[in-house]
Amino acid sequence: MSSAGQAAGQGIKQAQGYWPRAWARFKAQRRALISLYLFLFCFVLSLGAELISNDKPYVVSYHGALYFPLLKDYPETTFGGDFPTPTDYLDPFIEQQLGKDGNWAIFPLNRYGAKTLNYFATEPNPAPPSRANWLGTDDKGRDLLARLIYGFRTSALFALALTLTGSLLGVLIGGVQGYFGGRVDLFGQRISEIWASLPELYLLIIFTAIFEPSLALLLILMTLFGWMGLADYTRAEFLRNRNQEYVLAARSMGLSDWQIIRRHVLPNSLTPVLAFLPFRMGAAILALTSLDFLGLGVGQQTASLGELLAQGKANLDAWWISLSTFAVLLGLMLMLVMIGEGLRAALDTRAK
């Protein structure tokens, strides 16, 4: 065994307790650990998307006064324009005004927001990558890099929210079925089977036609159907653990069912649930991307990876749209799969 492997094994042995040992086993898997750090880095960056990619400068110094366009919209007349409309900082006249007589402005790294339209572009849309648009533009003239940054944030936040709500609902329903068993379990299983037989896609189409598409609507609808898979895992774990000796001992000491579930059964049933979470996030991202691609998602006004893939399909000659979007989606899914594999190995109770 290599020295690195021996050191990792020694670190696992020295860790005390189940969770410290599990974390030590996870850290010993370099691909999973690097994927976790890379995902967290990209996610934190996307949370500050407005600071990285925006058509408004951080701060403007104009005739000795300081302005903060990120916090407040200023009319064009503030900087020598003719109209009291919101300032377009891509306007060559405004750029000229901010660059003379000691005036200055500090812009984000990418000078485009997710919805920014450059009315002064010199090439027709969709435009290929250039110095002005590093990854090119889409068919409406919006910067592709900005759309990808904001689309990554939309996908990640939606996946986290759907995973959290679906997991809580699945653990609750599956735990109640598994712990109490009997008629409660039988009734719950019949309800789950009936609910699973409902056509989820048709319901999505109907609600999309009735209500305005939004992330909140998708989150509610997909949560109502996304708990069933995890409920089965939780139910099986509760059925297995409810007759363990430590549960019988707790019951003989007079603990209530809620205390037994919270203190004993639930902590010992969470291993498969936690290992399953990254895969649920990946499934949520693919579901959102697929719905956006079909036009049933959040709509074209919200930056999303599915909407960009649909644009790539409609503009096959604009190869940069499909290529960059596919690369982001592939990288995101690979990171989640690596994290999931690492969690599954780290939480394996058979590991020493």
Protein Blocks (a to p, Z undefined) as FASTA:
>chain_A
ZZklmmmmmmmmmpgcjklmmmmmmmmmmklmmmmmmmmmmmmmmmmmmmmnccbdfbdc
eehiacdfkloccdfklnopabfcdcdfkbmklmmmmmgghiacdddfblcdfklccfkb
fbdcdddddfklmnbpafkopafklmmmmmmmmmmmmmmmmmmmmmmmmmmmmmmmmmng
mmllmmmmmmmmmmmmpcfklmmmmmmmmpccdfklmmmmmmmmmmmmmmmmmmmmmmmm
mmgmklmmmmmnopafklmmmmmmmmmmmmmmmmmmmmmmmmmmmmmmmmmmnopanojk
lgcfklmmmmmmmmmmlmmlmmmmmmmmmmmmmmmmmmmmmmmmmmpmkbZZ
